[in-house]
Amino acid sequence: MKKSIITLSVLGALSLGLPAAMADTTAMPAAPAKPASKPMMAPAHKKPMMKHVMHASMMVKKAQEALNKHGAMLKVDGMMGPKTRAAIMSFQKANGLKPTGHLTKMTLGKLEAK
């Protein structure tokens, strides 16, 4: 087996125009090269994440202000913390909504209406 590998290596080197002495008899065949990967970029139709975060923060601020009008006494910082979630749940219960603690469309609609 070893003899046939050496013979094939020498024959391969000769077919490439290399001297037989340059034939590498111990090397394994090289794996095919992988294509270069493209840099990760967001599709053109997607909004950058920062705009989404800023929009969500502004929505939370508006909700906090509206909840404060109903007596919640929240710090209006745009952060969805445990106090804001608790105030949302309390508002949802008081208005016949499912108490999830999330700003659903129904919750936002009721907050804006009052």
Buried (B, 14 or more C-beta within 10 A) or exposed (E): EEEEEBEEBBEEBEEEEEEEEEBEEEEEEEEEEEEEEEEEEEEEEEEEEEEEEEEEBEBBBBBBEBBBEBEBEBEBEBEBEEBBBBBBBBBBEEBEBEBEBEBBEBBBEBBEEE
